[in-house]
Amino acid sequence: MLATGEPSEGIPAVTWSIKYGADPGYTLFDLADRLRVRGWQVPAYTLPDNVSDIAVQRILVRQGATTDLDRFCWPTFAGRSSTSISIRSTCR
């Protein structure tokens, strides 16, 4: 949760990167481009200077999001190797 310290006031967030050493045949920047084509804004970016070789993507889940939204997005990822993605949820 991204929050001010009060979990009930937070914003659920999920961050992921491609597992170190994996080569799924695409980068997170490629994935961001494909998502953008489908109307999703999920940018990829590199981390600060001391870890700038790591690229990540992050989704902030807005209030009122439902599982219907998830089912709409999931086909975008269909066929991708889930073994090459490392997901870190900040939800608790």
Biopython code that builds the backbone (N, CA, C, O; Angstrom):
import numpy as np
from Bio.PDB.StructureBuilder import StructureBuilder

atoms = [
    (1, "MET", "N", (0.836, -1.177, 0.000)),
    (1, "MET", "CA", (0.000, 0.000, 0.000)),
    (1, "MET", "C", (0.879, 1.238, 0.000)),
    (1, "MET", "O", (1.846, 1.331, 0.756)),
    (2, "LEU", "N", (0.543, 2.153, -0.827)),
    (2, "LEU", "CA", (1.159, 3.465, -0.746)),
    (2, "LEU", "C", (0.234, 4.282, 0.130)),
    (2, "LEU", "O", (-0.919, 4.522, -0.229)),
    (3, "ALA", "N", (0.728, 4.705, 1.262)),
    (3, "ALA", "CA", (-0.150, 5.347, 2.229)),
    (3, "ALA", "C", (0.614, 6.344, 3.076)),
    (3, "ALA", "O", (1.842, 6.430, 3.036)),
    (4, "THR", "N", (-0.157, 7.091, 3.841)),
    (4, "THR", "CA", (0.411, 8.049, 4.780)),
    (4, "THR", "C", (0.658, 7.404, 6.123)),
    (4, "THR", "O", (1.003, 8.086, 7.088)),
    (5, "GLY", "N", (0.484, 6.092, 6.197)),
    (5, "GLY", "CA", (0.632, 5.383, 7.455)),
    (5, "GLY", "C", (-0.663, 4.750, 7.912)),
    (5, "GLY", "O", (-0.657, 3.875, 8.777)),
    (6, "GLU", "N", (-1.760, 5.177, 7.345)),
    (6, "GLU", "CA", (-3.078, 4.631, 7.668)),
    (6, "GLU", "C", (-3.509, 3.729, 6.513)),
    (6, "GLU", "O", (-3.901, 4.232, 5.460)),
    (7, "PRO", "N", (-3.445, 2.386, 6.691)),
    (7, "PRO", "CA", (-3.744, 1.461, 5.602)),
    (7, "PRO", "C", (-5.098, 1.671, 4.938)),
    (7, "PRO", "O", (-5.233, 1.437, 3.737)),
    (8, "SER", "N", (-6.095, 2.104, 5.684)),
    (8, "SER", "CA", (-7.418, 2.306, 5.092)),
    (8, "SER", "C", (-7.450, 3.487, 4.129)),
    (8, "SER", "O", (-8.413, 3.646, 3.380)),
    (9, "GLU", "N", (-6.415, 4.312, 4.140)),
    (9, "GLU", "CA", (-6.351, 5.480, 3.266)),
    (9, "GLU", "C", (-5.370, 5.284, 2.125)),
    (9, "GLU", "O", (-5.108, 6.225, 1.376)),
    (10, "GLY", "N", (-4.824, 4.091, 1.976)),
    (10, "GLY", "CA", (-3.788, 3.854, 0.990)),
    (10, "GLY", "C", (-4.296, 3.569, -0.411)),
    (10, "GLY", "O", (-5.498, 3.437, -0.644)),
    (11, "ILE", "N", (-3.361, 3.477, -1.331)),
    (11, "ILE", "CA", (-3.627, 3.123, -2.715)),
    (11, "ILE", "C", (-2.942, 1.792, -2.979)),
    (11, "ILE", "O", (-1.718, 1.714, -2.875)),
    (12, "PRO", "N", (-3.689, 0.732, -3.318)),
    (12, "PRO", "CA", (-3.052, -0.554, -3.623)),
    (12, "PRO", "C", (-2.131, -0.418, -4.834)),
    (12, "PRO", "O", (-2.486, 0.226, -5.821)),
    (13, "ALA", "N", (-0.961, -1.021, -4.757)),
    (13, "ALA", "CA", (0.016, -0.941, -5.847)),
    (13, "ALA", "C", (0.670, -2.298, -6.066)),
    (13, "ALA", "O", (0.875, -3.065, -5.126)),
    (14, "VAL", "N", (0.991, -2.579, -7.320)),
    (14, "VAL", "CA", (1.716, -3.793, -7.680)),
    (14, "VAL", "C", (2.864, -3.372, -8.592)),
    (14, "VAL", "O", (2.667, -2.619, -9.546)),
    (15, "THR", "N", (4.055, -3.860, -8.294)),
    (15, "THR", "CA", (5.245, -3.559, -9.094)),
    (15, "THR", "C", (5.867, -4.861, -9.548)),
    (15, "THR", "O", (5.881, -5.839, -8.801)),
    (16, "TRP", "N", (6.383, -4.884, -10.767)),
    (16, "TRP", "CA", (7.040, -6.096, -11.253)),
    (16, "TRP", "C", (8.219, -5.751, -12.141)),
    (16, "TRP", "O", (8.340, -4.640, -12.658)),
    (17, "SER", "N", (9.077, -6.735, -12.296)),
    (17, "SER", "CA", (10.233, -6.631, -13.188)),
    (17, "SER", "C", (10.427, -7.985, -13.847)),
    (17, "SER", "O", (9.844, -8.980, -13.418)),
    (18, "ILE", "N", (11.232, -8.021, -14.874)),
    (18, "ILE", "CA", (11.601, -9.296, -15.491)),
    (18, "ILE", "C", (12.672, -9.914, -14.608)),
    (18, "ILE", "O", (13.615, -9.235, -14.202)),
    (19, "LYS", "N", (12.530, -11.196, -14.311)),
    (19, "LYS", "CA", (13.489, -11.860, -13.430)),
    (19, "LYS", "C", (14.899, -11.717, -13.974)),
    (19, "LYS", "O", (15.134, -11.805, -15.179)),
    (20, "TYR", "N", (15.828, -11.494, -13.061)),
    (20, "TYR", "CA", (17.224, -11.330, -13.436)),
    (20, "TYR", "C", (17.693, -12.564, -14.203)),
    (20, "TYR", "O", (17.508, -13.695, -13.751)),
    (21, "GLY", "N", (18.293, -12.339, -15.351)),
    (21, "GLY", "CA", (18.824, -13.426, -16.168)),
    (21, "GLY", "C", (17.822, -14.025, -17.137)),
    (21, "GLY", "O", (18.215, -14.777, -18.028)),
    (22, "ALA", "N", (16.532, -13.714, -16.991)),
    (22, "ALA", "CA", (15.513, -14.248, -17.901)),
    (22, "ALA", "C", (15.512, -13.454, -19.202)),
    (22, "ALA", "O", (15.797, -12.257, -19.208)),
    (23, "ASP", "N", (15.193, -14.125, -20.293)),
    (23, "ASP", "CA", (15.069, -13.463, -21.586)),
    (23, "ASP", "C", (13.776, -13.928, -22.242)),
    (23, "ASP", "O", (13.785, -14.859, -23.047)),
    (24, "PRO", "N", (12.656, -13.275, -21.898)),
    (24, "PRO", "CA", (11.371, -13.698, -22.440)),
    (24, "PRO", "C", (11.157, -13.285, -23.900)),
    (24, "PRO", "O", (10.149, -13.650, -24.504)),
    (25, "GLY", "N", (12.091, -12.534, -24.462)),
    (25, "GLY", "CA", (11.941, -12.091, -25.844)),
    (25, "GLY", "C", (11.321, -10.712, -25.971)),
    (25, "GLY", "O", (11.054, -10.248, -27.080)),
    (26, "TYR", "N", (11.094, -10.061, -24.857)),
    (26, "TYR", "CA", (10.568, -8.698, -24.855)),
    (26, "TYR", "C", (11.069, -7.999, -23.598)),
    (26, "TYR", "O", (11.514, -8.653, -22.654)),
    (27, "THR", "N", (10.997, -6.680, -23.587)),
    (27, "THR", "CA", (11.359, -5.902, -22.405)),
    (27, "THR", "C", (10.085, -5.317, -21.803)),
    (27, "THR", "O", (9.017, -5.379, -22.412)),
    (28, "LEU", "N", (10.201, -4.761, -20.627)),
    (28, "LEU", "CA", (9.040, -4.095, -20.039)),
    (28, "LEU", "C", (8.653, -2.862, -20.843)),
    (28, "LEU", "O", (7.493, -2.449, -20.831)),
    (29, "PHE", "N", (9.611, -2.277, -21.537)),
    (29, "PHE", "CA", (9.303, -1.142, -22.403)),
    (29, "PHE", "C", (8.456, -1.604, -23.593)),
    (29, "PHE", "O", (7.556, -0.886, -24.028)),
    (30, "ASP", "N", (8.744, -2.815, -24.124)),
    (30, "ASP", "CA", (7.911, -3.403, -25.177)),
    (30, "ASP", "C", (6.504, -3.664, -24.655)),
    (30, "ASP", "O", (5.521, -3.359, -25.331)),
    (31, "LEU", "N", (6.409, -4.228, -23.454)),
    (31, "LEU", "CA", (5.115, -4.521, -22.855)),
    (31, "LEU", "C", (4.325, -3.235, -22.633)),
    (31, "LEU", "O", (3.122, -3.191, -22.888)),
    (32, "ALA", "N", (4.994, -2.197, -22.163)),
    (32, "ALA", "CA", (4.331, -0.902, -21.955)),
    (32, "ALA", "C", (3.766, -0.378, -23.265)),
    (32, "ALA", "O", (2.667, 0.177, -23.292)),
    (33, "ASP", "N", (4.510, -0.550, -24.351)),
    (33, "ASP", "CA", (4.048, -0.111, -25.662)),
    (33, "ASP", "C", (2.808, -0.880, -26.099)),
    (33, "ASP", "O", (1.849, -0.285, -26.591)),
    (34, "ARG", "N", (2.819, -2.194, -25.923)),
    (34, "ARG", "CA", (1.670, -3.017, -26.312)),
    (34, "ARG", "C", (0.445, -2.676, -25.462)),
    (34, "ARG", "O", (-0.673, -2.634, -25.976)),
    (35, "LEU", "N", (0.647, -2.435, -24.179)),
    (35, "LEU", "CA", (-0.466, -2.043, -23.320)),
    (35, "LEU", "C", (-1.022, -0.690, -23.742)),
    (35, "LEU", "O", (-2.235, -0.480, -23.730)),
    (36, "ARG", "N", (-0.130, 0.229, -24.117)),
    (36, "ARG", "CA", (-0.555, 1.566, -24.554)),
    (36, "ARG", "C", (-1.429, 1.468, -25.801)),
    (36, "ARG", "O", (-2.411, 2.199, -25.934)),
    (37, "VAL", "N", (-1.072, 0.560, -26.721)),
    (37, "VAL", "CA", (-1.858, 0.350, -27.940)),
    (37, "VAL", "C", (-3.282, -0.078, -27.578)),
    (37, "VAL", "O", (-4.232, 0.249, -28.288)),
    (38, "ARG", "N", (-3.423, -0.812, -26.471)),
    (38, "ARG", "CA", (-4.743, -1.295, -26.038)),
    (38, "ARG", "C", (-5.431, -0.319, -25.087)),
    (38, "ARG", "O", (-6.485, -0.637, -24.536)),
    (39, "GLY", "N", (-4.850, 0.865, -24.887)),
    (39, "GLY", "CA", (-5.486, 1.887, -24.076)),
    (39, "GLY", "C", (-5.073, 1.928, -22.614)),
    (39, "GLY", "O", (-5.637, 2.699, -21.838)),
    (40, "TRP", "N", (-4.097, 1.109, -22.223)),
    (40, "TRP", "CA", (-3.636, 1.073, -20.842)),
    (40, "TRP", "C", (-2.397, 1.944, -20.679)),
    (40, "TRP", "O", (-1.522, 1.953, -21.545)),
    (41, "GLN", "N", (-2.323, 2.661, -19.588)),
    (41, "GLN", "CA", (-1.145, 3.472, -19.284)),
    (41, "GLN", "C", (-0.369, 2.801, -18.154)),
    (41, "GLN", "O", (-0.623, 3.050, -16.975)),
    (42, "VAL", "N", (0.575, 1.949, -18.532)),
    (42, "VAL", "CA", (1.414, 1.226, -17.574)),
    (42, "VAL", "C", (2.859, 1.434, -18.006)),
    (42, "VAL", "O", (3.450, 0.558, -18.639)),
    (43, "PRO", "N", (3.435, 2.590, -17.670)),
    (43, "PRO", "CA", (4.785, 2.889, -18.142)),
    (43, "PRO", "C", (5.844, 1.998, -17.506)),
    (43, "PRO", "O", (5.678, 1.502, -16.392)),
    (44, "ALA", "N", (6.914, 1.813, -18.229)),
    (44, "ALA", "CA", (8.100, 1.132, -17.706)),
    (44, "ALA", "C", (9.142, 2.210, -17.452)),
    (44, "ALA", "O", (9.230, 3.193, -18.187)),
    (45, "TYR", "N", (9.913, 2.017, -16.424)),
    (45, "TYR", "CA", (10.976, 2.978, -16.134)),
    (45, "TYR", "C", (12.094, 2.278, -15.389)),
    (45, "TYR", "O", (11.892, 1.245, -14.752)),
    (46, "THR", "N", (13.276, 2.864, -15.482)),
    (46, "THR", "CA", (14.417, 2.300, -14.767)),
    (46, "THR", "C", (14.498, 2.924, -13.379)),
    (46, "THR", "O", (14.000, 4.024, -13.143)),
    (47, "LEU", "N", (15.127, 2.207, -12.481)),
    (47, "LEU", "CA", (15.275, 2.661, -11.101)),
    (47, "LEU", "C", (16.405, 3.691, -10.999)),
    (47, "LEU", "O", (17.077, 3.944, -11.999)),
    (48, "PRO", "N", (16.638, 4.292, -9.833)),
    (48, "PRO", "CA", (17.676, 5.319, -9.665)),
    (48, "PRO", "C", (19.082, 4.826, -10.015)),
    (48, "PRO", "O", (19.297, 3.641, -10.269)),
    (49, "ASP", "N", (20.020, 5.754, -10.019)),
    (49, "ASP", "CA", (21.389, 5.522, -10.490)),
    (49, "ASP", "C", (22.052, 4.250, -9.970)),
    (49, "ASP", "O", (22.676, 3.531, -10.751)),
    (50, "ASN", "N", (21.939, 3.954, -8.694)),
    (50, "ASN", "CA", (22.670, 2.803, -8.148)),
    (50, "ASN", "C", (22.083, 1.454, -8.584)),
    (50, "ASN", "O", (22.717, 0.420, -8.376)),
    (51, "VAL", "N", (20.888, 1.446, -9.181)),
    (51, "VAL", "CA", (20.275, 0.225, -9.720)),
    (51, "VAL", "C", (19.612, 0.507, -11.076)),
    (51, "VAL", "O", (18.561, -0.051, -11.390)),
    (52, "SER", "N", (20.233, 1.368, -11.862)),
    (52, "SER", "CA", (19.631, 1.810, -13.123)),
    (52, "SER", "C", (19.555, 0.715, -14.181)),
    (52, "SER", "O", (18.952, 0.921, -15.234)),
    (53, "ASP", "N", (20.153, -0.441, -13.923)),
    (53, "ASP", "CA", (20.050, -1.549, -14.874)),
    (53, "ASP", "C", (18.754, -2.341, -14.678)),
    (53, "ASP", "O", (18.499, -3.283, -15.428)),
    (54, "ILE", "N", (17.938, -1.982, -13.697)),
    (54, "ILE", "CA", (16.686, -2.668, -13.426)),
    (54, "ILE", "C", (15.520, -1.813, -13.911)),
    (54, "ILE", "O", (15.389, -0.649, -13.534)),
    (55, "ALA", "N", (14.673, -2.408, -14.754)),
    (55, "ALA", "CA", (13.452, -1.740, -15.226)),
    (55, "ALA", "C", (12.267, -2.361, -14.509)),
    (55, "ALA", "O", (12.251, -3.564, -14.249)),
    (56, "VAL", "N", (11.276, -1.543, -14.191)),
    (56, "VAL", "CA", (10.076, -2.015, -13.503)),
    (56, "VAL", "C", (8.835, -1.405, -14.146)),
    (56, "VAL", "O", (8.910, -0.431, -14.896)),
    (57, "GLN", "N", (7.706, -2.002, -13.832)),
    (57, "GLN", "CA", (6.407, -1.418, -14.139)),
    (57, "GLN", "C", (5.615, -1.427, -12.848)),
    (57, "GLN", "O", (5.843, -2.259, -11.969)),
    (58, "ARG", "N", (4.685, -0.498, -12.742)),
    (58, "ARG", "CA", (3.893, -0.400, -11.522)),
    (58, "ARG", "C", (2.466, -0.041, -11.891)),
    (58, "ARG", "O", (2.223, 0.789, -12.768)),
    (59, "ILE", "N", (1.532, -0.677, -11.212)),
    (59, "ILE", "CA", (0.117, -0.339, -11.369)),
    (59, "ILE", "C", (-0.383, 0.159, -10.024)),
    (59, "ILE", "O", (-0.175, -0.483, -8.995)),
    (60, "LEU", "N", (-1.041, 1.304, -10.042)),
    (60, "LEU", "CA", (-1.746, 1.808, -8.873)),
    (60, "LEU", "C", (-3.221, 1.529, -9.120)),
    (60, "LEU", "O", (-3.762, 1.914, -10.157)),
    (61, "VAL", "N", (-3.865, 0.868, -8.185)),
    (61, "VAL", "CA", (-5.252, 0.451, -8.364)),
    (61, "VAL", "C", (-6.167, 1.517, -7.790)),
    (61, "VAL", "O", (-6.129, 1.812, -6.595)),
    (62, "ARG", "N", (-6.977, 2.081, -8.643)),
    (62, "ARG", "CA", (-7.854, 3.159, -8.191)),
    (62, "ARG", "C", (-9.004, 2.612, -7.349)),
    (62, "ARG", "O", (-9.367, 1.439, -7.445)),
    (63, "GLN", "N", (-9.556, 3.479, -6.537)),
    (63, "GLN", "CA", (-10.720, 3.122, -5.733)),
    (63, "GLN", "C", (-11.860, 2.741, -6.670)),
    (63, "GLN", "O", (-12.080, 3.408, -7.682)),
    (64, "GLY", "N", (-12.580, 1.683, -6.346)),
    (64, "GLY", "CA", (-13.723, 1.273, -7.153)),
    (64, "GLY", "C", (-13.379, 0.292, -8.256)),
    (64, "GLY", "O", (-14.273, -0.146, -8.981)),
    (65, "ALA", "N", (-12.095, -0.074, -8.411)),
    (65, "ALA", "CA", (-11.721, -1.055, -9.426)),
    (65, "ALA", "C", (-12.321, -2.404, -9.038)),
    (65, "ALA", "O", (-12.368, -2.754, -7.859)),
    (66, "THR", "N", (-12.777, -3.153, -10.033)),
    (66, "THR", "CA", (-13.409, -4.442, -9.763)),
    (66, "THR", "C", (-12.670, -5.554, -10.483)),
    (66, "THR", "O", (-11.769, -5.293, -11.280)),
    (67, "THR", "N", (-13.046, -6.783, -10.208)),
    (67, "THR", "CA", (-12.441, -7.919, -10.913)),
    (67, "THR", "C", (-12.846, -7.923, -12.374)),
    (67, "THR", "O", (-12.167, -8.551, -13.187)),
    (68, "ASP", "N", (-13.925, -7.245, -12.742)),
    (68, "ASP", "CA", (-14.295, -7.134, -14.153)),
    (68, "ASP", "C", (-13.190, -6.434, -14.929)),
    (68, "ASP", "O", (-12.881, -6.809, -16.060)),
    (69, "LEU", "N", (-12.601, -5.424, -14.323)),
    (69, "LEU", "CA", (-11.500, -4.710, -14.946)),
    (69, "LEU", "C", (-10.304, -5.628, -15.140)),
    (69, "LEU", "O", (-9.631, -5.570, -16.169)),
    (70, "ASP", "N", (-10.038, -6.474, -14.151)),
    (70, "ASP", "CA", (-8.954, -7.442, -14.238)),
    (70, "ASP", "C", (-9.184, -8.409, -15.396)),
    (70, "ASP", "O", (-8.258, -8.698, -16.154)),
    (71, "ARG", "N", (-10.405, -8.908, -15.537)),
    (71, "ARG", "CA", (-10.713, -9.846, -16.626)),
    (71, "ARG", "C", (-10.569, -9.178, -17.978)),
    (71, "ARG", "O", (-10.252, -9.848, -18.961)),
    (72, "PHE", "N", (-10.794, -7.869, -18.056)),
    (72, "PHE", "CA", (-10.627, -7.147, -19.308)),
    (72, "PHE", "C", (-9.148, -7.023, -19.667)),
    (72, "PHE", "O", (-8.780, -7.128, -20.838)),
    (73, "CYS", "N", (-8.304, -6.800, -18.667)),
    (73, "CYS", "CA", (-6.873, -6.597, -18.902)),
    (73, "CYS", "C", (-6.136, -7.896, -19.161)),
    (73, "CYS", "O", (-5.206, -7.917, -19.968)),
    (74, "TRP", "N", (-6.525, -8.990, -18.497)),
    (74, "TRP", "CA", (-5.745, -10.219, -18.544)),
    (74, "TRP", "C", (-5.470, -10.726, -19.952)),
    (74, "TRP", "O", (-4.353, -11.187, -20.187)),
    (75, "PRO", "N", (-6.414, -10.679, -20.930)),
    (75, "PRO", "CA", (-6.095, -11.166, -22.282)),
    (75, "PRO", "C", (-4.897, -10.462, -22.919)),
    (75, "PRO", "O", (-4.256, -11.021, -23.809)),
    (76, "THR", "N", (-4.590, -9.250, -22.476)),
    (76, "THR", "CA", (-3.411, -8.544, -22.977)),
    (76, "THR", "C", (-2.150, -9.333, -22.688)),
    (76, "THR", "O", (-1.208, -9.309, -23.480)),
    (77, "PHE", "N", (-2.120, -10.040, -21.553)),
    (77, "PHE", "CA", (-0.943, -10.788, -21.139)),
    (77, "PHE", "C", (-0.981, -12.248, -21.585)),
    (77, "PHE", "O", (0.009, -12.962, -21.429)),
    (78, "ALA", "N", (-2.095, -12.697, -22.130)),
    (78, "ALA", "CA", (-2.253, -14.116, -22.475)),
    (78, "ALA", "C", (-1.125, -14.576, -23.387)),
    (78, "ALA", "O", (-0.739, -13.875, -24.323)),
    (79, "GLY", "N", (-0.609, -15.752, -23.102)),
    (79, "GLY", "CA", (0.459, -16.322, -23.909)),
    (79, "GLY", "C", (1.847, -15.900, -23.480)),
    (79, "GLY", "O", (2.835, -16.421, -24.000)),
    (80, "ARG", "N", (1.947, -14.975, -22.549)),
    (80, "ARG", "CA", (3.260, -14.544, -22.066)),
    (80, "ARG", "C", (3.755, -15.515, -21.009)),
    (80, "ARG", "O", (2.957, -16.081, -20.262)),
    (81, "SER", "N", (5.040, -15.709, -20.942)),
    (81, "SER", "CA", (5.616, -16.630, -19.965)),
    (81, "SER", "C", (5.615, -15.994, -18.588)),
    (81, "SER", "O", (6.351, -15.037, -18.345)),
    (82, "SER", "N", (4.799, -16.514, -17.688)),
    (82, "SER", "CA", (4.745, -15.955, -16.343)),
    (82, "SER", "C", (5.999, -16.287, -15.544)),
    (82, "SER", "O", (6.233, -15.700, -14.488)),
    (83, "THR", "N", (6.811, -17.228, -16.040)),
    (83, "THR", "CA", (8.029, -17.582, -15.312)),
    (83, "THR", "C", (9.099, -16.515, -15.450)),
    (83, "THR", "O", (10.097, -16.556, -14.731)),
    (84, "SER", "N", (8.923, -15.572, -16.345)),
    (84, "SER", "CA", (9.949, -14.553, -16.522)),
    (84, "SER", "C", (9.577, -13.231, -15.862)),
    (84, "SER", "O", (10.340, -12.268, -15.939)),
    (85, "ILE", "N", (8.426, -13.173, -15.220)),
    (85, "ILE", "CA", (7.988, -11.954, -14.557)),
    (85, "ILE", "C", (8.062, -12.137, -13.050)),
    (85, "ILE", "O", (7.618, -13.149, -12.507)),
    (86, "SER", "N", (8.623, -11.154, -12.395)),
    (86, "SER", "CA", (8.726, -11.170, -10.933)),
    (86, "SER", "C", (7.801, -10.096, -10.393)),
    (86, "SER", "O", (8.059, -8.908, -10.592)),
    (87, "ILE", "N", (6.732, -10.483, -9.715)),
    (87, "ILE", "CA", (5.729, -9.540, -9.235)),
    (87, "ILE", "C", (5.919, -9.285, -7.744)),
    (87, "ILE", "O", (6.085, -10.212, -6.951)),
    (88, "ARG", "N", (5.890, -8.009, -7.385)),
    (88, "ARG", "CA", (5.985, -7.616, -5.984)),
    (88, "ARG", "C", (4.771, -6.780, -5.647)),
    (88, "ARG", "O", (4.621, -5.666, -6.149)),
    (89, "SER", "N", (3.918, -7.298, -4.815)),
    (89, "SER", "CA", (2.732, -6.549, -4.401)),
    (89, "SER", "C", (3.059, -5.756, -3.141)),
    (89, "SER", "O", (3.723, -6.253, -2.231)),
    (90, "THR", "N", (2.588, -4.531, -3.107)),
    (90, "THR", "CA", (2.761, -3.734, -1.896)),
    (90, "THR", "C", (1.495, -3.763, -1.061)),
    (90, "THR", "O", (1.403, -3.068, -0.049)),
    (91, "CYS", "N", (0.507, -4.568, -1.476)),
    (91, "CYS", "CA", (-0.724, -4.719, -0.700)),
    (91, "CYS", "C", (-0.477, -5.626, 0.490)),
    (91, "CYS", "O", (0.317, -6.562, 0.400)),
    (92, "ARG", "N", (-1.126, -5.371, 1.571)),
    (92, "ARG", "CA", (-1.005, -6.212, 2.766)),
    (92, "ARG", "C", (-2.353, -6.612, 3.264)),
    (92, "ARG", "O", (-2.455, -7.323, 4.264)),
]
sb = StructureBuilder()
sb.init_structure("model")
sb.init_model(0)
sb.init_chain("A")
sb.init_seg("    ")
for serial, (resi, resn, name, xyz) in enumerate(atoms, 1):
    if name == "N":
        sb.init_residue(resn, " ", resi, " ")
    sb.init_atom(name, np.array(xyz, "f"), 0.0, 1.0, " ", f" {name:<3s}", serial, name[0])
structure = sb.get_structure()
